[in-house]
Amino acid sequence: MSGNEFQIFINVLLANNFVLAMFLGLCPFLGVSGRLDTAFPMGLATTFVMVVASLCAYGLNVLLTAMHLEFLRLISYIVIIASAVQLVEMVLKKYSPGLFRALGIYLPLITTNCAVLGVALFQTSREYSLTQSLTFSLGGGMGFTLALVLMASVRERLKLSQVPGLVQGTALSLMLGGILSLSFMGFAGLGG
């Protein structure tokens, strides 16, 4: 990995984390992060979809640009993302039905996860090369997984604590998300 790719990776992993800095993908962040055993696999599934979507978006962008059909980018990216999510769903349903049931509605919602679409759109607008696009999507997926795992870890720990009734549930989740977001602002100068 060259210096530029490493900079892109660190930037999207920490400094410009899709969830904690750009606030993309908040639905699964708040919905699946209740337990660590569902948060980590959801992060991996999203990472896989991000990488597939990124690689396909790169190829599609080259093709659409050569044919002067740039206006079809968005709809093409959505079709790619939906197809990758279907692939993940079929594999999980076949090989891990328990995890498939545990992820529930959040698994098909990867299709509408703005972080996944953001990867394709950001890499296209920044005119990344193939290796840069792959690095960007991998870093973005790992950053998404990191945010989910951190949130799930804190939420599981809080289940063992006495929390005042006033802040239990959604209020506590939103406060935790805000605190995690503030802590990731400390990485603001990292990665260029």
BABA-711278 format. One record per atom (N, C-alpha, C, O): residue in three letters; atom name; x, y, z. Coordinates in steps of 0.05 Angstrom, whole numbers, padded with zeros to 5 digits. Atoms other than C-alpha are relative to their C-alpha. Last residue first. Example, Ala and Ser with C-alpha at 12.3 -4.5 7.8 and 13.67 -1.06 7.14 Angstrom:
# BABA-711278
R finu lodren      u      v      w
R  SER      N -00016 -00024 -00001
R  SER     CA  00273 -00021  00143
R  SER      C -00015  00022  00014
R  SER      O -00005  00044  00018
R  ALA      N  00018 -00024  00000
R  ALA     CA  00246 -00090  00156
R  ALA      C  00018  00024  00000
R  ALA      O  00039  00024  00013
END
This chain:
# BABA-711278
R finu lodren      u      v      w
R  GLY      N -00001 -00021  00020
R  GLY     CA -00095  00290  00108
R  GLY      C -00027  00013 -00006
R  GLY      O -00029  00031 -00023
R  GLY      N  00007  00011  00026
R  GLY     CA -00100  00223  00144
R  GLY      C -00002  00022 -00022
R  GLY      O -00009  00015 -00044
R  LEU      N -00013  00025  00009
R  LEU     CA -00101  00250  00214
R  LEU      C -00009 -00008 -00028
R  LEU      O -00033 -00006 -00034
R  GLY      N -00023 -00006  00016
R  GLY     CA -00120  00322  00227
R  GLY      C  00014 -00024 -00012
R  GLY      O  00033 -00021 -00028
R  ALA      N  00006 -00018  00022
R  ALA     CA -00191  00306  00250
R  ALA      C  00024  00007 -00018
R  ALA      O  00021  00009 -00042
R  PHE      N -00016  00009  00023
R  PHE     CA -00173  00245  00292
R  PHE      C -00001  00019 -00024
R  PHE      O  00009  00013 -00045
R  GLY      N -00029 -00002 -00008
R  GLY     CA -00197  00279  00356
R  GLY      C  00018 -00009 -00022
R  GLY      O  00042 -00002 -00022
R  MET      N -00009 -00026  00011
R  MET     CA -00265  00286  00321
R  MET      C  00029  00005  00008
R  MET      O  00042  00022 -00004
R  PHE      N -00013  00004  00026
R  PHE     CA -00271  00211  00334
R  PHE      C  00008  00027 -00013
R  PHE      O  00023  00027 -00032
R  SER      N -00026  00012 -00004
R  SER     CA -00284  00225  00408
R  SER      C  00015 -00004 -00027
R  SER      O  00039 -00002 -00028
R  LEU      N -00018 -00021 -00010
R  LEU     CA -00340  00273  00390
R  LEU      C  00028 -00011  00004
R  LEU      O  00048  00002 -00001
R  SER      N -00006 -00019  00022
R  SER     CA -00373  00220  00347
R  SER      C  00019  00022  00009
R  SER      O  00038  00029 -00005
R  LEU      N -00019  00014  00018
R  LEU     CA -00367  00168  00403
R  LEU      C  00007  00019 -00023
R  LEU      O  00031  00019 -00031
R  ILE      N -00026  00001 -00013
R  ILE     CA -00399  00218  00451
R  ILE      C  00021 -00014 -00017
R  ILE      O  00044 -00005 -00019
R  GLY      N -00012 -00027  00000
R  GLY     CA -00455  00233  00402
R  GLY      C  00027  00000  00013
R  GLY      O  00045  00014  00004
R  GLY      N -00009 -00006  00028
R  GLY     CA -00468  00159  00390
R  GLY      C  00013  00027 -00002
R  GLY      O  00033  00030 -00015
R  LEU      N -00024  00016  00005
R  LEU     CA -00471  00147  00465
R  LEU      C  00012  00005 -00027
R  LEU      O  00036  00009 -00031
R  MET      N -00021 -00013 -00015
R  MET     CA -00521  00204  00474
R  MET      C  00027 -00015 -00004
R  MET      O  00048 -00002 -00008
R  LEU      N -00007 -00025  00014
R  LEU     CA -00564  00176  00418
R  LEU      C  00023  00015  00014
R  LEU      O  00041  00026  00001
R  SER      N -00014  00008  00025
R  SER     CA -00563  00106  00449
R  SER      C  00009  00025 -00015
R  SER      O  00031  00026 -00026
R  LEU      N -00027  00008 -00007
R  LEU     CA -00580  00135  00518
R  LEU      C  00016 -00008 -00025
R  LEU      O  00040 -00001 -00027
R  ALA      N -00015 -00023 -00009
R  ALA     CA -00640  00172  00490
R  ALA      C  00029 -00007  00007
R  ALA      O  00048  00008 -00001
R  THR      N -00009 -00016  00023
R  THR     CA -00663  00112  00451
R  THR      C  00017  00024  00009
R  THR      O  00036  00031 -00004
R  GLY      N  00011  00004  00027
R  GLY     CA -00667  00066  00511
R  GLY      C  00012  00018 -00021
R  GLY      O  00037  00021 -00022
R  GLN      N -00001  00027  00011
R  GLN     CA -00654  00090  00582
R  GLN      C -00011 -00001 -00029
R  GLN      O -00027  00016 -00036
R  VAL      N -00018  00001  00024
R  VAL     CA -00641  00163  00596
R  VAL      C  00002 -00028 -00012
R  VAL      O  00018 -00032 -00030
R  LEU      N  00004 -00022  00018
R  LEU     CA -00698  00179  00644
R  LEU      C  00016 -00002 -00026
R  LEU      O  00007  00007 -00047
R  GLY      N  00022  00005  00018
R  GLY     CA -00697  00111  00676
R  GLY      C -00005  00022 -00021
R  GLY      O -00014  00016 -00043
R  PRO      N  00025 -00013 -00008
R  PRO     CA -00630  00124  00708
R  PRO      C -00021 -00004 -00022
R  PRO      O -00015 -00004 -00046
R  VAL      N  00004 -00024  00015
R  VAL     CA -00578  00072  00687
R  VAL      C -00026  00013  00008
R  VAL      O -00046 -00001  00010
R  GLN      N  00025 -00013 -00007
R  GLN     CA -00555  00018  00735
R  GLN      C -00001  00027 -00014
R  GLN      O  00014  00046 -00007
R  SER      N -00002 -00023 -00019
R  SER     CA -00500 -00019  00700
R  SER      C -00028  00009  00007
R  SER      O -00048  00003 -00007
R  LEU      N -00008  00010 -00026
R  LEU     CA -00498 -00089  00668
R  LEU      C  00001  00022  00022
R  LEU      O  00006  00017  00045
R  LYS      N  00022  00018 -00009
R  LYS     CA -00537 -00067  00607
R  LYS      C  00006 -00011  00028
R  LYS      O -00013 -00019  00042
R  LEU      N  00020 -00016 -00014
R  LEU     CA -00487 -00009  00602
R  LEU      C -00024 -00017  00009
R  LEU      O -00038 -00010  00028
R  ARG      N -00011 -00006 -00026
R  ARG     CA -00431 -00058  00584
R  ARG      C -00021  00016  00017
R  ARG      O -00023  00011  00041
R  GLU      N  00000  00024 -00016
R  GLU     CA -00472 -00085  00527
R  GLU      C  00010  00004  00028
R  GLU      O -00001 -00006  00047
R  ARG      N  00028  00006 -00007
R  ARG     CA -00485 -00015  00502
R  ARG      C -00003 -00025  00016
R  ARG      O -00019 -00027  00034
R  VAL      N  00008 -00018 -00021
R  VAL     CA -00411  00003  00506
R  VAL      C -00029 -00006  00008
R  VAL      O -00036 -00005  00032
R  SER      N -00016  00006 -00024
R  SER     CA -00390 -00058  00467
R  SER      C -00009  00017  00023
R  SER      O -00013  00008  00046
R  ALA      N  00011  00025 -00012
R  ALA     CA -00446 -00050  00416
R  ALA      C  00014 -00006  00026
R  ALA      O  00002 -00015  00045
R  MET      N  00026 -00006 -00011
R  MET     CA -00425  00023  00403
R  MET      C -00012 -00025  00014
R  MET      O -00023 -00023  00035
R  LEU      N -00003 -00018 -00023
R  LEU     CA -00352  00004  00394
R  LEU      C -00027  00006  00014
R  LEU      O -00029  00005  00038
R  VAL      N -00012  00016 -00022
R  VAL     CA -00369 -00055  00350
R  VAL      C  00004  00017  00025
R  VAL      O -00002  00008  00047
R  LEU      N  00020  00019 -00010
R  LEU     CA -00415 -00014  00305
R  LEU      C  00010 -00015  00024
R  LEU      O -00005 -00018  00044
R  ALA      N  00021 -00016 -00013
R  ALA     CA -00365  00043  00298
R  ALA      C -00022 -00018  00012
R  ALA      O -00030 -00014  00035
R  LEU      N -00012 -00011 -00025
R  LEU     CA -00308 -00005  00283
R  LEU      C -00021  00016  00015
R  LEU      O -00024  00012  00040
R  THR      N -00001  00023 -00019
R  THR     CA -00351 -00042  00231
R  THR      C  00011  00010  00027
R  THR      O  00000  00002  00048
R  PHE      N  00028  00006 -00007
R  PHE     CA -00366  00024  00196
R  PHE      C -00001 -00022  00021
R  PHE      O -00016 -00020  00040
R  GLY      N  00008 -00022 -00017
R  GLY     CA -00292  00043  00198
R  GLY      C -00029 -00004  00009
R  GLY      O -00036  00001  00033
R  MET      N -00012  00006 -00026
R  MET     CA -00275 -00026  00170
R  MET      C -00007  00022  00020
R  MET      O -00011  00017  00044
R  GLY      N  00014  00023 -00012
R  GLY     CA -00325 -00015  00114
R  GLY      C  00012 -00007  00027
R  GLY      O -00003 -00013  00046
R  GLY      N  00027 -00009 -00007
R  GLY     CA -00298  00055  00099
R  GLY      C -00016 -00023  00014
R  GLY      O -00030 -00018  00034
R  GLY      N -00002 -00017 -00024
R  GLY     CA -00226  00030  00101
R  GLY      C -00027  00010  00009
R  GLY      O -00032  00011  00034
R  LEU      N -00009  00017 -00022
R  LEU     CA -00243 -00026  00053
R  LEU      C  00002  00016  00026
R  LEU      O -00007  00007  00047
R  SER      N  00023  00016 -00009
R  SER     CA -00283  00021  00008
R  SER      C  00008 -00019  00023
R  SER      O -00009 -00023  00041
R  PHE      N  00020 -00017 -00011
R  PHE     CA -00227  00073  00005
R  PHE      C -00024 -00017  00010
R  PHE      O -00034 -00012  00032
R  THR      N -00010 -00009 -00027
R  THR     CA -00172  00022 -00005
R  THR      C -00022  00016  00014
R  THR      O -00027  00013  00038
R  LEU      N  00001  00024 -00017
R  LEU     CA -00211 -00010 -00063
R  LEU      C  00008  00007  00028
R  LEU      O -00004 -00002  00048
R  SER      N  00028  00006 -00005
R  SER     CA -00224  00058 -00093
R  SER      C -00003 -00024  00018
R  SER      O -00019 -00024  00036
R  GLN      N  00010 -00020 -00019
R  GLN     CA -00151  00078 -00085
R  GLN      C -00029 -00006  00007
R  GLN      O -00037 -00002  00030
R  THR      N -00011  00007 -00026
R  THR     CA -00129  00013 -00119
R  THR      C -00009  00020  00022
R  THR      O -00015  00012  00044
R  LEU      N  00012  00025 -00009
R  LEU     CA -00177  00025 -00177
R  LEU      C  00011 -00008  00028
R  LEU      O -00005 -00015  00045
R  SER      N -00008  00023  00017
R  SER     CA -00158  00098 -00185
R  SER      C -00012 -00025  00012
R  SER      O -00026 -00025  00032
R  TYR      N -00019  00019 -00010
R  TYR     CA -00198  00151 -00148
R  TYR      C  00007 -00021 -00021
R  TYR      O -00009 -00028 -00038
R  GLU      N -00015  00012  00022
R  GLU     CA -00234  00206 -00186
R  GLU      C  00023 -00018  00009
R  GLU      O  00046 -00015  00000
R  ARG      N -00028 -00006 -00006
R  ARG     CA -00257  00244 -00124
R  ARG      C  00019 -00012 -00021
R  ARG      O  00044 -00008 -00019
R  SER      N -00004 -00029  00001
R  SER     CA -00328  00246 -00151
R  SER      C  00029  00008  00006
R  SER      O  00038  00029 -00004
R  THR      N  00004 -00010  00027
R  THR     CA -00327  00172 -00167
R  THR      C  00006  00030 -00002
R  THR      O  00020  00040 -00020
R  GLN      N -00023  00008  00015
R  GLN     CA -00297  00152 -00100
R  GLN      C -00002  00009 -00029
R  GLN      O  00018  00016 -00042
R  PHE      N -00024 -00015 -00007
R  PHE     CA -00348  00194 -00064
R  PHE      C  00024 -00008 -00017
R  PHE      O  00039  00009 -00026
R  LEU      N  00002 -00027  00009
R  LEU     CA -00408  00166 -00102
R  LEU      C  00025  00016  00006
R  LEU      O  00035  00032 -00010
R  ALA      N  00000 -00001  00029
R  ALA     CA -00390  00093 -00095
R  ALA      C  00000  00029 -00010
R  ALA      O  00015  00035 -00029
R  VAL      N -00026  00011  00009
R  VAL     CA -00371  00098 -00021
R  VAL      C  00002  00003 -00031
R  VAL      O  00021  00014 -00041
R  GLY      N -00020 -00021 -00003
R  GLY     CA -00432  00142 -00007
R  GLY      C  00028 -00008 -00010
R  GLY      O  00042  00008 -00022
R  LEU      N  00003 -00016  00024
R  LEU     CA -00478  00088 -00034
R  LEU      C  00020  00023  00000
R  LEU      O  00031  00031 -00021
R  VAL      N -00008  00017  00023
R  VAL     CA -00452  00041  00019
R  VAL      C -00002  00016 -00026
R  VAL      O  00016  00015 -00043
R  ALA      N -00030  00003 -00001
R  ALA     CA -00454  00095  00073
R  ALA      C  00009 -00016 -00024
R  ALA      O  00030 -00011 -00035
R  CYS      N -00013 -00022  00015
R  CYS     CA -00525  00114  00052
R  CYS      C  00030 -00002  00001
R  CYS      O  00044  00009 -00017
R  ASN      N -00019 -00013 -00018
R  ASN     CA -00551  00046  00073
R  ASN      C  00015  00021 -00016
R  ASN      O  00029  00015 -00035
R  THR      N  00006 -00028 -00002
R  THR     CA -00611  00032  00027
R  THR      C  00019  00015  00019
R  THR      O  00015  00038  00026
R  THR      N  00005 -00010  00026
R  THR     CA -00586 -00036  00004
R  THR      C -00005  00030  00001
R  THR      O  00004  00045 -00017
R  ILE      N -00026 -00008  00010
R  ILE     CA -00558 -00050  00073
R  ILE      C -00003  00013 -00028
R  ILE      O  00012  00030 -00036
R  LEU      N -00003 -00029 -00001
R  LEU     CA -00631 -00048  00093
R  LEU      C  00028  00009 -00007
R  LEU      O  00032  00033 -00010
R  PRO      N  00008 -00012  00025
R  PRO     CA -00637 -00120  00070
R  PRO      C  00002  00030 -00001
R  PRO      O  00003  00042 -00022
R  LEU      N -00016  00012  00022
R  LEU     CA -00594 -00141  00129
R  LEU      C -00009  00011 -00027
R  LEU      O  00007  00021 -00042
R  TYR      N -00023 -00017  00005
R  TYR     CA -00626 -00093  00179
R  TYR      C  00018 -00011 -00022
R  TYR      O  00033  00005 -00035
R  ILE      N  00005 -00020  00021
R  ILE     CA -00693 -00127  00174
R  ILE      C  00024  00017 -00007
R  ILE      O  00025  00029 -00029
R  GLY      N  00027 -00008  00007
R  GLY     CA -00670 -00187  00213
R  GLY      C -00002  00019 -00023
R  GLY      O  00010  00016 -00044
R  LEU      N -00003 -00026  00014
R  LEU     CA -00597 -00188  00234
R  LEU      C -00027  00011 -00009
R  LEU      O -00030  00035 -00012
R  ALA      N -00008 -00021 -00020
R  ALA     CA -00613 -00242  00285
R  ALA      C  00003  00027 -00013
R  ALA      O -00004  00048 -00001
R  ARG      N  00023 -00008 -00016
R  ARG     CA -00652 -00284  00234
R  ARG      C  00007  00023  00020
R  ARG      O -00009  00041  00024
R  PHE      N  00019 -00011  00019
R  PHE     CA -00594 -00286  00185
R  PHE      C -00024  00010  00015
R  PHE      O -00034  00032  00009
R  LEU      N -00009 -00027  00004
R  LEU     CA -00546 -00298  00243
R  LEU      C -00019  00015 -00019
R  LEU      O -00024  00038 -00016
R  GLY      N  00003 -00014 -00025
R  GLY     CA -00586 -00359  00262
R  GLY      C  00008  00029 -00002
R  GLY      O -00006  00047  00007
R  PRO      N  00027 -00009 -00004
R  PRO     CA -00592 -00382  00190
R  PRO      C -00005  00015  00026
R  PRO      O -00023  00033  00027
R  SER      N  00003 -00009 -00027
R  SER     CA -00517 -00383  00180
R  SER      C -00028  00011  00005
R  SER      O -00032  00035  00008
R  TYR      N -00022  00010 -00017
R  TYR     CA -00496 -00422  00118
R  TYR      C -00002  00009  00029
R  TYR      O  00011 -00002  00046
R  LYS      N -00008  00028  00005
R  LYS     CA -00557 -00418  00072
R  LYS      C  00019 -00010  00021
R  LYS      O  00015 -00032  00031
R  LYS      N  00024  00017 -00004
R  LYS     CA -00591 -00354  00098
R  LYS      C  00007 -00030 -00003
R  LYS      O -00003 -00047  00011
R  LEU      N  00006  00001 -00029
R  LEU     CA -00523 -00320  00105
R  LEU      C -00024 -00019  00005
R  LEU      O -00024 -00034  00025
R  VAL      N -00021  00014 -00013
R  VAL     CA -00503 -00337  00033
R  VAL      C -00006 -00003  00030
R  VAL      O -00003 -00025  00041
R  MET      N  00002  00028  00008
R  MET     CA -00570 -00316  00004
R  MET      C  00021 -00017  00014
R  MET      O  00016 -00039  00024
R  GLU      N  00023  00012 -00013
R  GLU     CA -00570 -00251  00043
R  GLU      C -00002 -00030 -00006
R  GLU      O -00008 -00046  00011
R  VAL      N -00006  00004 -00028
R  VAL     CA -00499 -00234  00022
R  VAL      C -00023 -00013  00015
R  VAL      O -00019 -00031  00031
R  LEU      N -00021  00021 -00002
R  LEU     CA -00515 -00245 -00051
R  LEU      C  00006 -00006  00029
R  LEU      O  00007 -00029  00037
R  GLN      N  00014  00025  00006
R  GLN     CA -00579 -00204 -00046
R  GLN      C  00019 -00024  00003
R  GLN      O  00012 -00044  00014
R  VAL      N  00015  00006 -00025
R  VAL     CA -00538 -00148 -00014
R  VAL      C -00015 -00026 -00003
R  VAL      O -00017 -00042  00015
R  ALA      N -00019  00010 -00020
R  ALA     CA -00490 -00150 -00073
R  ALA      C -00013 -00007  00026
R  ALA      O -00006 -00027  00039
R  SER      N -00008  00027  00008
R  SER     CA -00548 -00145 -00122
R  SER      C  00020 -00012  00020
R  SER      O  00019 -00035  00026
R  ALA      N  00022  00018 -00005
R  ALA     CA -00579 -00086 -00086
R  ALA      C  00008 -00029 -00007
R  ALA      O  00001 -00048  00007
R  ILE      N  00002  00003 -00029
R  ILE     CA -00512 -00050 -00085
R  ILE      C -00022 -00020  00007
R  ILE      O -00018 -00037  00024
R  ILE      N -00023  00016 -00009
R  ILE     CA -00501 -00061 -00160
R  ILE      C -00002 -00006  00030
R  ILE      O  00002 -00028  00039
R  VAL      N  00004  00027  00009
R  VAL     CA -00572 -00037 -00176
R  VAL      C  00023 -00018  00009
R  VAL      O  00018 -00041  00017
R  ILE      N  00021  00012 -00017
R  ILE     CA -00562  00025 -00133
R  ILE      C -00006 -00029 -00008
R  ILE      O -00010 -00046  00009
R  TYR      N -00012  00007 -00026
R  TYR     CA -00496  00040 -00168
R  TYR      C -00021 -00013  00019
R  TYR      O -00014 -00031  00033
R  SER      N -00018  00023  00003
R  SER     CA -00529  00036 -00236
R  SER      C  00012 -00009  00026
R  SER      O  00014 -00032  00032
R  ILE      N  00017  00023  00002
R  ILE     CA -00585  00083 -00215
R  ILE      C  00016 -00026 -00003
R  ILE      O  00008 -00047  00007
R  LEU      N  00014  00005 -00025
R  LEU     CA -00534  00134 -00191
R  LEU      C -00017 -00025 -00001
R  LEU      O -00016 -00042  00017
R  ARG      N -00017  00009 -00023
R  ARG     CA -00487  00129 -00250
R  ARG      C -00017 -00008  00024
R  ARG      O -00014 -00031  00034
R  LEU      N  00010  00026 -00009
R  LEU     CA -00539  00134 -00307
R  LEU      C  00016 -00011  00024
R  LEU      O  00010 -00033  00034
R  PHE      N  00025 -00005 -00014
R  PHE     CA -00527  00209 -00318
R  PHE      C -00012 -00026  00011
R  PHE      O -00030 -00025  00027
R  GLU      N -00005 -00005 -00028
R  GLU     CA -00455  00193 -00336
R  GLU      C -00025  00003  00016
R  GLU      O -00025 -00001  00041
R  LEU      N  00026  00006 -00014
R  LEU     CA -00477  00162 -00402
R  LEU      C  00003  00005  00030
R  LEU      O -00008 -00011  00046
R  HIS      N  00013 -00026 -00006
R  HIS     CA -00421  00191 -00446
R  HIS      C -00028 -00004  00012
R  HIS      O -00047  00010  00005
R  MET      N  00024 -00001  00017
R  MET     CA -00403  00120 -00471
R  MET      C -00016  00026  00003
R  MET      O -00037  00030 -00008
R  ALA      N -00008  00005  00028
R  ALA     CA -00332  00124 -00445
R  ALA      C -00024  00003 -00019
R  ALA      O -00021  00011 -00042
R  THR      N -00014 -00024  00009
R  THR     CA -00358  00156 -00380
R  THR      C  00009 -00003 -00030
R  THR      O  00007  00016 -00045
R  LEU      N  00020 -00022  00004
R  LEU     CA -00409  00101 -00371
R  LEU      C  00013  00025 -00010
R  LEU      O  00002  00040 -00027
R  LEU      N  00017  00007  00022
R  LEU     CA -00356  00046 -00380
R  LEU      C -00020  00023 -00007
R  LEU      O -00022  00031 -00030
R  VAL      N -00017 -00001  00024
R  VAL     CA -00305  00078 -00334
R  VAL      C -00017 -00005 -00025
R  VAL      O -00014  00009 -00045
R  ASN      N -00006 -00028  00006
R  ASN     CA -00359  00092 -00283
R  ASN      C  00018  00003 -00024
R  ASN      O  00013  00021 -00041
R  LEU      N  00023 -00013  00013
R  LEU     CA -00384  00021 -00288
R  LEU      C  00005  00029 -00007
R  LEU      O -00003  00039 -00028
R  GLY      N  00002  00010  00028
R  GLY     CA -00315 -00007 -00274
R  GLY      C -00023  00013 -00015
R  GLY      O -00020  00020 -00038
R  TYR      N -00023 -00009  00015
R  TYR     CA -00306  00037 -00213
R  TYR      C -00001 -00008 -00029
R  TYR      O  00002  00008 -00047
R  ALA      N  00005 -00028  00006
R  ALA     CA -00377  00025 -00189
R  ALA      C  00024  00011 -00016
R  ALA      O  00020  00028 -00034
R  CYS      N  00019 -00002  00022
R  CYS     CA -00365 -00050 -00194
R  CYS      C -00005  00029 -00008
R  CYS      O -00008  00034 -00032
R  LEU      N -00013  00011  00024
R  LEU     CA -00303 -00046 -00151
R  LEU      C -00018  00001 -00024
R  LEU      O -00009  00009 -00046
R  SER      N -00022 -00017  00008
R  SER     CA -00336  00000 -00101
R  SER      C  00013 -00010 -00025
R  SER      O  00018  00006 -00044
R  ALA      N  00012 -00024  00013
R  ALA     CA -00401 -00039 -00097
R  ALA      C  00022  00019 -00011
R  ALA      O  00019  00031 -00032
R  VAL      N  00012  00008  00026
R  VAL     CA -00363 -00103 -00084
R  VAL      C -00011  00024 -00015
R  VAL      O -00007  00027 -00039
R  VAL      N -00022  00007  00017
R  VAL     CA -00320 -00070 -00030
R  VAL      C -00011 -00008 -00028
R  VAL      O  00000  00001 -00048
R  MET      N -00014 -00024  00008
R  MET     CA -00380 -00036  00002
R  MET      C  00023 -00006 -00020
R  MET      O  00026  00009 -00039
R  VAL      N  00017 -00013  00020
R  VAL     CA -00421 -00100  00001
R  VAL      C  00014  00026 -00009
R  VAL      O  00012  00033 -00033
R  PHE      N  00000  00016  00024
R  PHE     CA -00365 -00137  00036
R  PHE      C -00016  00014 -00022
R  PHE      O -00007  00016 -00045
R  THR      N -00026 -00004  00012
R  THR     CA -00357 -00082  00087
R  THR      C  00002 -00015 -00026
R  THR      O  00012 -00004 -00046
R  THR      N  00000 -00026  00013
R  THR     CA -00432 -00083  00100
R  THR      C  00027  00006 -00013
R  THR      O  00028  00018 -00035
R  ALA      N  00017  00002  00023
R  ALA     CA -00430 -00158  00113
R  ALA      C -00001  00027 -00015
R  ALA      O  00000  00028 -00040
R  LEU      N -00014  00016  00021
R  LEU     CA -00370 -00150  00158
R  LEU      C -00016 -00002 -00025
R  LEU      O -00006  00001 -00047
R  GLY      N -00021 -00017  00010
R  GLY     CA -00404 -00094  00198
R  GLY      C  00016 -00014 -00023
R  GLY      O  00023 -00002 -00043
R  MET      N  00013 -00020  00017
R  MET     CA -00467 -00136  00204
R  MET      C  00021  00019 -00012
R  MET      O  00019  00027 -00035
R  PRO      N  00007  00011  00026
R  PRO     CA -00424 -00194  00228
R  PRO      C -00014  00020 -00018
R  PRO      O -00010  00019 -00043
R  PHE      N -00024  00007  00015
R  PHE     CA -00393 -00149  00282
R  PHE      C -00007 -00013 -00027
R  PHE      O  00004 -00005 -00047
R  ALA      N -00013 -00024  00011
R  ALA     CA -00458 -00117  00306
R  ALA      C  00024 -00007 -00018
R  ALA      O  00027  00004 -00040
R  THR      N  00013 -00008  00026
R  THR     CA -00497 -00182  00313
R  THR      C  00014  00024 -00013
R  THR      O  00013  00027 -00037
R  ASP      N  00002  00023  00018
R  ASP     CA -00454 -00217  00365
R  ASP      C -00015  00006 -00025
R  ASP      O -00014 -00010 -00044
R  LEU      N -00025  00003  00014
R  LEU     CA -00436 -00149  00397
R  LEU      C -00001 -00024 -00020
R  LEU      O  00011 -00022 -00042
R  ARG      N -00015  00023 -00009
R  ARG     CA -00507 -00135  00417
R  ARG      C  00024 -00004 -00018
R  ARG      O  00023  00001 -00042
R  GLY      N  00009  00008 -00027
R  GLY     CA -00548 -00071  00415
R  GLY      C  00016 -00023  00011
R  GLY      O  00020 -00026  00036
R  SER      N -00022 -00002 -00019
R  SER     CA -00509 -00044  00356
R  SER      C -00008 -00006  00029
R  SER      O  00006  00001  00047
R  VAL      N -00014  00026 -00002
R  VAL     CA -00558 -00070  00304
R  VAL      C  00021  00001  00022
R  VAL      O  00031 -00020  00030
R  GLY      N  00018  00024 -00002
R  GLY     CA -00610 -00014  00307
R  GLY      C  00014 -00026  00006
R  GLY      O  00004 -00042  00021
R  LEU      N  00017  00000 -00024
R  LEU     CA -00569  00048  00323
R  LEU      C -00016 -00025  00004
R  LEU      O -00021 -00034  00027
R  PHE      N -00017 -00007 -00023
R  PHE     CA -00512  00037  00274
R  PHE      C -00016  00000  00026
R  PHE      O -00007 -00010  00046
R  PRO      N -00012  00024 -00012
R  PRO     CA -00559  00000  00227
R  PRO      C  00017  00006  00024
R  PRO      O  00020 -00011  00041
R  CYS      N  00021  00019 -00006
R  CYS     CA -00601  00064  00218
R  CYS      C  00012 -00027  00011
R  CYS      O  00004 -00035  00033
R  LEU      N  00009 -00001 -00028
R  LEU     CA -00543  00112  00224
R  LEU      C -00021 -00021  00008
R  LEU      O -00022 -00029  00031
R  GLY      N  00004  00027 -00010
R  GLY     CA -00511  00092  00158
R  GLY      C -00008 -00001  00030
R  GLY      O -00001 -00019  00044
R  LEU      N  00012  00017  00020
R  LEU     CA -00482  00161  00142
R  LEU      C -00003 -00028  00011
R  LEU      O  00015 -00038  00025
R  PHE      N  00027  00007 -00008
R  PHE     CA -00468  00210  00198
R  PHE      C -00015 -00015 -00022
R  PHE      O -00039 -00010 -00026
R  MET      N  00017 -00008  00022
R  MET     CA -00406  00239  00163
R  MET      C -00030 -00006  00006
R  MET      O -00047  00003 -00008
R  ALA      N -00008 -00027  00009
R  ALA     CA -00360  00238  00224
R  ALA      C -00020  00010 -00021
R  ALA      O -00026  00034 -00021
R  LEU      N -00005 -00018 -00022
R  LEU     CA -00384  00179  00267
R  LEU      C  00009  00028 -00008
R  LEU      O  00009  00046  00008
R  VAL      N  00020 -00002 -00021
R  VAL     CA -00418  00137  00215
R  VAL      C  00005  00023  00019
R  VAL      O -00013  00039  00025
R  PHE      N  00026 -00004  00011
R  PHE     CA -00377  00146  00152
R  PHE      C -00021  00005  00021
R  PHE      O -00039  00022  00018
R  ASN      N  00016  00025 -00003
R  ASN     CA -00312  00154  00190
R  ASN      C -00028  00006 -00010
R  ASN      O -00040  00026 -00003
R  ASN      N  00025 -00005  00014
R  ASN     CA -00276  00217  00164
R  ASN      C -00017 -00026  00000
R  ASN      O -00027 -00034 -00021
R  ALA      N  00006 -00029  00001
R  ALA     CA -00218  00219  00213
R  ALA      C -00027  00007 -00013
R  ALA      O -00041  00024 -00004
R  LEU      N  00001 -00015 -00025
R  LEU     CA -00217  00146  00232
R  LEU      C -00010  00028 -00003
R  LEU      O -00031  00036  00007
R  LEU      N  00003  00018 -00023
R  LEU     CA -00226  00093  00177
R  LEU      C -00005  00017  00026
R  LEU      O -00023  00010  00041
R  VAL      N  00028  00009 -00001
R  VAL     CA -00238  00142  00120
R  VAL      C -00005 -00019  00024
R  VAL      O -00028 -00021  00032
R  ASN      N  00019 -00022  00001
R  ASN     CA -00174  00181  00133
R  ASN      C -00029 -00010  00002
R  ASN      O -00044  00001  00019
R  ILE      N  00001 -00012 -00027
R  ILE     CA -00133  00122  00154
R  ILE      C -00021  00022  00001
R  ILE      O -00035  00024  00021
R  PHE      N  00010  00020 -00019
R  PHE     CA -00148  00086  00088
R  PHE      C -00004  00011  00028
R  PHE      O -00026  00008  00040
R  ILE      N  00029  00003  00005
R  ILE     CA -00140  00148  00044
R  ILE      C -00012 -00020  00020
R  ILE      O -00033 -00014  00031
R  GLN      N  00013 -00024 -00009
R  GLN     CA -00072  00162  00076
R  GLN      C -00030 -00001 -00004
R  GLN      O -00045  00007  00014
R  PHE      N  00001  00001 -00029
R  PHE     CA -00051  00090  00067
R  PHE      C -00013  00025  00012
R  PHE      O -00029  00023  00031
R  GLU      N  00021  00019 -00007
R  GLU     CA -00071  00094 -00006
R  GLU      C -00002 -00003  00031
R  GLU      O -00024 -00004  00041
R  ASN      N  00025 -00012  00006
R  ASN     CA -00029  00157 -00016
R  ASN      C -00024 -00018  00008
R  ASN      O -00043 -00009  00020
R  GLY      N  00006 -00021 -00019
R  GLY     CA  00031  00129  00020
R  GLY      C -00027  00012 -00004
R  GLY      O -00041  00018  00015
R  SER      N -00017 -00024  00002
R  SER     CA  00032  00066 -00022
R  SER      C -00010  00020  00021
R  SER      O -00030  00017  00034
R  MET      N  00017 -00023  00000
R  MET     CA  00000  00000  00000
R  MET      C  00018  00025  00000
R  MET      O  00035  00028  00018
END
